[in-house]
Amino acid sequence: MRMPDTQHPTLSGAARMLRSAYPGGMPDTAYFAVLALLYEHFSDRHLSELMAAVTGKAAALVLNDIYACASSKPAPSAIAAAWNLLVRHGLQAVCAED
């Protein structure tokens, strides 16, 4: 389910960034790293809405994944790889909006 562009500008900008970085869909291998990376920049509710819109998962399931990720972070190398990719697609601009 795609998030309508009428949503909060930060969320729609972040959704565009994620879709640009992962044009074929976000792989499972990147999912938790992206959650960990974006966790400090969005409220739990906004992050779950954003990731649900980008991945097609239910927001409630994403919220559970956020809590799991907060208590057991992915490997630093996975987070660094996600950071490097997302920076090339506008991460700093999206995070500056929050």
C-alpha positions in Angstrom: 0.0 0.0 0.0 1.5 3.3 -1.1 1.3 6.3 1.2 -0.7 9.2 -0.5 1.4 12.3 -1.2 -1.0 14.3 0.9 0.6 12.9 4.0 3.0 14.9 6.2 5.8 16.2 3.8 8.6 14.6 5.9 7.0 11.2 5.4 6.3 11.5 1.7 9.9 12.8 1.2 11.3 9.9 3.2 9.1 7.5 1.2 10.4 8.9 -2.1 14.0 8.5 -0.8 13.4 4.9 0.3 11.7 4.0 -3.0 14.6 5.7 -4.9 17.2 3.7 -2.9 15.3 0.4 -3.2 13.5 0.7 -6.6 12.8 -3.1 -6.6 11.5 -3.1 -3.1 13.3 -3.1 0.2 15.1 -6.4 0.7 14.7 -8.2 3.9 18.4 -7.9 4.5 18.1 -4.1 4.6 14.8 -3.8 6.5 16.0 -3.9 10.1 19.1 -1.8 9.3 16.8 0.9 7.8 14.5 0.8 10.8 17.5 1.2 13.2 18.9 4.1 11.1 15.7 6.0 10.9 14.5 5.3 14.4 16.1 8.4 15.9 14.6 10.7 13.3 10.9 9.7 13.4 8.3 8.9 16.1 7.4 5.3 16.4 4.1 6.0 14.7 5.5 7.9 11.8 8.3 5.4 11.2 5.8 2.5 11.2 3.5 4.4 8.8 6.5 5.2 6.5 7.9 1.7 6.5 4.4 0.2 6.0 3.9 2.5 3.0 7.2 1.5 1.5 7.2 -2.2 2.2 3.5 -3.0 2.1 3.6 -4.5 5.6 0.9 -3.7 8.1 1.8 -0.7 10.2 1.2 -2.7 13.4 3.6 -5.4 12.3 6.2 -2.7 11.4 5.7 -1.2 14.9 6.5 -4.6 16.5 9.6 -4.8 14.3 10.6 -1.3 15.4 10.4 -2.4 19.1 12.4 -5.5 18.3 15.0 -3.5 16.5 15.3 -1.0 19.3 16.1 -3.7 21.8 18.4 -5.7 19.4 20.1 -3.6 16.8 21.4 -5.0 13.5 25.1 -5.3 12.9 26.9 -2.0 12.6 28.1 -3.0 9.1 24.4 -3.5 8.0 23.5 0.0 9.4 26.6 1.5 7.7 25.6 -0.1 4.3 22.1 1.3 4.6 23.4 4.7 5.6 25.8 4.8 2.6 23.0 3.9 0.2 20.4 6.3 1.7 22.8 9.2 1.9 23.2 8.9 -1.9 19.4 9.2 -2.2 18.8 12.1 0.1 18.9 10.9 3.7 20.4 14.1 5.1 17.7 16.3 3.5 15.0 14.0 4.9 16.5 13.9 8.3 16.9 17.7 8.3 13.1 18.0 7.8 12.2 16.2 11.1 
